[in-house]
């Protein structure tokens, strides 16, 4: 099975680093998906949820904004703030979902509908 290396890093450290099947990113011009062998690009990211499809599970990471560099074998996300929504024990996931809502609401100048991002975050509860 073909995979692509995904790395998500914030100023506070690494949030995610693993091989994935696909990743969907919240680009400034709209969501876009990345598969192994994707053309190289650099893009700005806006407030939203990164959806990570692994071989046996789906994970999600909420971000407030950042940048991504994509090439044929890797996706490197540099985010100002990011919170993993789907990893850890249930009590930690609930805390992370609340923290993700706070992170999303901290972006005051975003043109993105915060309600739609919160709805996506709540879908992981």
RAURFEN-V230200 format. One record per backbone hydrogen bond with DSSP energy under -0.5 kcal/mol. CO is the residue of the C=O (numbers start at 1). NH is the residue of the N-H. E is the energy in kcal/mol with one decimal. If there is no record, write none. Layout:
# RAURFEN-V230200
{{CO;NH;E} {CO;NH;E}}
This chain:
# RAURFEN-V230200
{{4;20;-2.8} {5;75;-3.0} {6;18;-2.0} {7;77;-3.4} {8;15;-3.0} {8;16;-1.5} {9;79;-2.8} {10;13;-1.7} {13;10;-2.6} {16;8;-2.7} {18;6;-2.9} {20;4;-2.5} {21;36;-0.6} {22;53;-2.4} {23;34;-2.4} {24;51;-1.9} {25;27;-1.5} {25;32;-2.1} {26;46;-2.8} {27;30;-1.5} {30;27;-0.8} {32;25;-3.0} {34;23;-1.6} {35;38;-1.5} {41;70;-3.2} {43;68;-2.6} {44;28;-1.6} {45;66;-1.6} {48;63;-2.8} {49;51;-0.6} {50;52;-0.5} {50;61;-2.0} {51;24;-2.6} {51;53;-0.5} {52;54;-0.7} {52;59;-3.0} {53;21;-2.8} {53;22;-1.5} {57;54;-2.9} {59;52;-3.1} {60;85;-3.0} {60;86;-0.8} {61;50;-3.5} {62;83;-2.3} {63;48;-2.0} {65;80;-2.7} {65;81;-0.6} {66;45;-3.4} {67;78;-2.9} {68;43;-2.2} {69;76;-2.7} {70;41;-2.0} {72;37;-2.8} {73;5;-2.2} {74;71;-2.5} {75;7;-2.6} {75;77;-0.6} {76;69;-2.3} {77;9;-2.6} {77;79;-0.6} {78;67;-2.5} {81;64;-1.6} {83;62;-2.5} {89;92;-0.6} {89;93;-2.3} {90;94;-2.3} {91;95;-1.7} {92;96;-2.7} {93;97;-2.5} {94;98;-1.9} {95;99;-2.4} {96;100;-2.5} {97;101;-2.0} {98;102;-1.9} {99;103;-2.3} {100;104;-2.7} {101;105;-2.5} {102;106;-1.0} {103;106;-0.6} {104;107;-1.4} {106;108;-1.3} {107;110;-0.5} {112;114;-0.8} {113;116;-0.6} {113;117;-1.5} {114;118;-2.7} {115;119;-2.1} {116;120;-1.7} {117;121;-2.3} {118;122;-2.9} {119;123;-1.1} {121;124;-1.8} {122;125;-1.7}}
